[in-house]
Amino acid sequence: MGPGWAAVGLGLAAALAVSLLLALVIGLFSLRVKAIFFAMITLAVATAFQTLASQLSEFTGGEDGLNFKNPTWLSPSFEPFETEVLGLLIVVIGGMARCTAR
């Protein structure tokens, strides 16, 4: 399956199914304990999944995560919009000064 909305929908459905299954299994174990032990089991499971995600680097990308290339128009610089942002800033500051001068 190539990139597209069908792949996004399939990934979303798979994520929901896996999340439901894991929540059911973890919930069955967690509901059998009371008080502070519930929090301890929850933290233990969260830590186990964090370690698992870090150790399965061929599947999750490990510490670096899965990398992708950002589109150029989403780059973190304001170079293409420098003039527009400066103009908007001047208009906003002028409007604020006019409202507070009254």
N, C-alpha and C positions, 0 to 999 in steps of 0.2 A: 504494500500500500504506500503510495507516494504522499507527499505533503498535501494537505488540504483539510477542509472542514470535516470530511469523513474520518480522517485519522484523529482529529481533535475529539470528535464525538466518541470514537472507539476508545481512545485513551481515557476520557472522562468516565465512561461507563465501566471500564476495567478498574480505574482508581476507586470508584464508588463501591464496586463489588469487593475488592480487596480490603478496603477500609471497613466495610460492614462486617466482613468475616473476622478481621483482626479485632475489631471492637467487641464483637460477640465473644470471642475466645478470651480476651483480656478481661472483659466484664464479668464473665462467669467465675474467673479466678478471684477477681477483686471483690465481688459481692459476698464472698464467703468470709471475709475478715471485717473487723470493725475498728473504728477510731483511727489511731495513728498508723496502724498497719495498712489501712487503705491507701494513705498517702505514700507510705514506703513502697508498696507494690507499684503504684503509679509511677513514682520516680525511678524505680528499678527498671521498669519496662521502657520508659522514655530513654534512659541511659543506654540500655541494651540496643535499642533501635538506632541511636546516635552512633554508637560504636560500630554497629553492623553497617550502617551507611558509609562510615569512614573506611572500613576495612574492605568493602566490596568495590574497589576502585575501578575495576573493568566494567561494572554495571552503573555505578553512580558517579564516577569521576573522582571519587575519594575526597580529599581535602579541597581540591580545586573545583569540584563540581563538573557539570557538563558545560563545555564552552561552546559559544556560538558567536558569529560575527554580527556586531550591531550595524544596522543600516546607517548610512552616513548622515541622513537627516535627523537621526536620534542621537548624534554625537553630543557629548556634554559641553560643547562650546556654544556661545551665543553669537558667533561671527555672522551667520546669515541674517540674524534678527537684531543686530546691534543698533541700527538706526531706529527701528520700530520700538524696541524696548526703551531706548533713551527718550524718544518722543512721548511714549506712554507715561514714563516716569515724570517728565516735565509737566504733562497735563494733570496727572494725579497730584503732584505737589502743588501746582498752581490752584487746583480746585480745593485742596485742603487749606491752603493759605487764605483763599477767598472766603471759605466757610467759617474759619476761626477769626477772621478780621471783623466780623459783624458784631 
